[in-house]
């Protein structure tokens, strides 16, 4: 009788998980340059894009604010976007490999991130900008 209860419990839990996934699972946010800039203009009172680069997988973007020179990182998290204003204290390390950047952040929710860009020039430019953060 104990094994029957165990199996029934496991089936019940599996059904609840499947129902939650069906009801609440949404697609991930996909970023384009226009979407990233529009989102930042929506949440930041003084944002005007100077430079925006989107990762080739559409899951992350780097945007530079023309107003104050701040660099913002946008990352798709489920159907929402997570934004971090990058600073020297937040960015622990930046490594470039061809057209990709690897970031190590002092952020326990987003400790490491790899962004691949369409060309090596974008990766080089962002590596330079991130290396000179105030």
N, C-alpha and C positions, 0 to 999 in steps of 0.2 A: 504494500500500500504506500510506503514512503517513496518508492521510485515513481509511481503514478503521479503523486502530488508534485514531485520535482519536475517531471516532464510537462505536466499541465502548466506549471508556473513558468517554465522556460518558453513554452508556446505562447502563453499570455503576454509575457514581456516582449517577445519578438513581434507580436501583433501590435502592441502599443507603439513600439519603435517604428514599425512600418507605417502606421497611421500618422504619427508625428512627422515622419519624413515626407509623406504624401501631402499633408496639410500645410506644413510650414517651410519646407525646403523651397528656396527660391534660387534663381540663377544668380551668378555673380555679376557684379557691376563691371561693365566693359568700358575702358577709358579710351577716348580719343583726345587730341589736343584741345578741341573746342569744348568738349565736356569737362575736362580738367579745369580749364580757364573759367568756364561759366560757374562751376562749383565753387572755386575759390572766390570769385566775385560775389557769390551769394553769401558766403560765410565770413568774408573779410571786408570790412567797410572800405578800406583803401587798397584795392588790388588792381593792378594793371599789368598784364603779362608782358615781360620783355623777351623771355625765351622759355619754350616748353618743349620737352621731349618725352615721348611715350615709349615705354618698353614694347618690344615686338609682340609680346603675348597679350598686351592690352590690360595687364593687371596692375601696372604702376606707372607713375609719371613724375617727372621733376619739373617744377615751374619756378622761374625767377620773377620776383615782383619788381617792376620798374620803379615803383614809388620809393622803396627803401632798400632794394637789393637783396631782400630775404629770399632764401630758397626753400620751397615747400615740397615735401614728398607726399604724394597721394598713392595709397595702396588700396586695391579692391579687397574688401573683406565681406564675403557673402554678397548681399545686394546693396551694401553700403560702402562708403569710402572713408578711409582713415587718413587723416592729415597730420603731418608732423612738420613743424618749422625747424629746419635744420640749423644747428649751431655747432661751434667747435666742441662744446661740452657734450653734445648729443652724438656727434659722429666720432666714434673711436678710431676707425680705420677705413680707408678707401683703397681698393686695389683694382687696377684696370688690366683687362686681358682682351686684346683686340677690340671688339665692339661691345664688351660687357664690363659692368662695374659691380664689384662686390662691396657692400657696405656692412660694417659692424657698428651697431648703434648701442648707446647706453640706455636702452629702453627694453625692459623685461618683456613687454608684449610684442616687440618686433626687434629681436636682437640681431638678426642677420637678414640680408636681402641681396638678391642678385638681379640686376637689371640688364637685359640685353637690348641694345639699340640697333637700328637698321644699318648704321654705318659707324666706323671707328672714330670718325671726327667728332660725333656727338659724345661718345664715351670719353674721348680725350678732353673735350671742353668741360664736361661735367666733373671729371676727375680733377681738373685744374681748379674749377670754382669751389668744389667741396674741400679741396686741400687748403684753400685760403679763406675758410670761413672765420668770421670774427668770434 
